[in-house]
Amino acid sequence: MYHRNVIAKIARQLPHRTRRDVAEVIEVLTEVWSKELVKGEEIIVPDIGRLSIEVQDMKAGGALDKYGRLRRVYGRFRPAESLKHRLQEVELE
């Protein structure tokens, strides 16, 4: 789902809020979450799951040896049990 679609769906569910209000809240939320992830913290969203970013500094080897050290950055998402159950229900239908 694209950013614009998220804003539209939320604005429809909150008719007393404008799309601009919704977009601003999402922008602030994204900023807060980004800062926490950069600090190595996890983002836990109830009923959705846990998101974290891990950074590893590694010594390059083989063909990449000329770079010395490499930084590997990857994200991890661990779905909540409730989300896993909902996903299993959809697959079974």
C-alpha positions as CSV (number, residue, x, y, z in Angstrom):
1,M,0.0,0.0,0.0
2,Y,1.4,3.4,-1.0
3,H,1.7,6.4,1.4
4,R,-1.1,8.2,-0.4
5,N,-3.5,5.2,0.0
6,V,-2.8,4.9,3.7
7,I,-3.6,8.6,4.2
8,A,-6.8,8.3,2.2
9,K,-8.0,5.2,4.1
10,I,-7.3,6.7,7.5
11,A,-9.0,10.0,6.5
12,R,-12.1,8.1,5.5
13,Q,-12.2,6.4,8.9
14,L,-11.7,9.7,10.7
15,P,-14.0,12.1,8.9
16,H,-13.4,14.8,11.4
17,R,-9.7,14.9,10.3
18,T,-8.4,16.3,7.0
19,R,-6.0,14.4,4.8
20,R,-3.4,17.0,5.7
21,D,-3.9,16.3,9.4
22,V,-3.5,12.5,8.8
23,A,-0.4,13.1,6.6
24,E,1.2,15.2,9.3
25,V,0.6,12.5,11.9
26,I,2.1,9.8,9.6
27,E,5.1,12.0,8.9
28,V,5.7,12.6,12.6
29,L,5.3,8.9,13.3
30,T,7.7,7.9,10.5
31,E,10.2,10.4,11.9
32,V,9.9,9.1,15.5
33,W,10.2,5.5,14.3
34,S,13.2,6.2,12.0
35,K,15.1,7.9,14.9
36,E,14.4,4.9,17.2
37,L,15.5,2.4,14.5
38,V,18.7,4.3,13.9
39,K,19.4,4.1,17.6
40,G,19.1,0.4,17.5
41,E,15.7,0.3,19.2
42,E,12.7,-1.9,18.1
43,I,9.3,-0.7,17.0
44,I,6.5,-2.8,18.4
45,V,3.1,-2.3,17.0
46,P,0.4,-4.2,18.9
47,D,-1.3,-6.9,16.8
48,I,1.1,-6.3,13.9
49,G,4.6,-7.2,15.2
50,R,8.1,-6.0,15.9
51,L,10.4,-4.2,13.5
52,S,14.1,-3.7,14.0
53,I,17.1,-2.7,11.9
54,E,20.4,-4.5,12.5
55,V,23.8,-3.2,11.4
56,Q,26.9,-5.4,11.2
57,D,30.4,-4.2,10.4
58,M,32.2,-7.0,8.6
59,K,35.6,-7.5,7.3
60,A,35.4,-7.9,3.5
61,G,37.0,-10.9,1.9
62,G,37.5,-12.4,-1.5
63,A,36.6,-10.1,-4.4
64,L,35.5,-7.4,-1.9
65,D,38.7,-7.4,0.1
66,K,39.8,-4.2,-1.5
67,Y,37.0,-2.4,0.4
68,G,38.4,-3.4,3.8
69,R,35.3,-3.3,6.0
70,L,31.7,-3.4,4.9
71,R,28.6,-2.4,6.7
72,R,25.7,-4.7,6.3
73,V,22.2,-3.2,7.1
74,Y,19.1,-5.4,7.2
75,G,15.7,-5.2,8.6
76,R,13.8,-7.8,10.6
77,F,10.1,-8.1,11.0
78,R,8.6,-10.5,13.5
79,P,4.9,-10.7,13.1
80,A,2.7,-10.9,16.2
81,E,0.9,-14.1,17.0
82,S,-2.5,-12.5,16.2
83,L,-1.3,-11.4,12.8
84,K,0.1,-14.9,12.1
85,H,-3.3,-16.4,13.0
86,R,-5.1,-14.0,10.7
87,L,-2.7,-14.8,7.9
88,Q,-3.3,-18.5,8.3
89,E,-7.0,-18.0,8.2
90,V,-6.8,-16.2,4.9
91,E,-4.5,-18.9,3.4
92,L,-7.0,-21.6,4.3
93,E,-10.0,-19.9,2.6
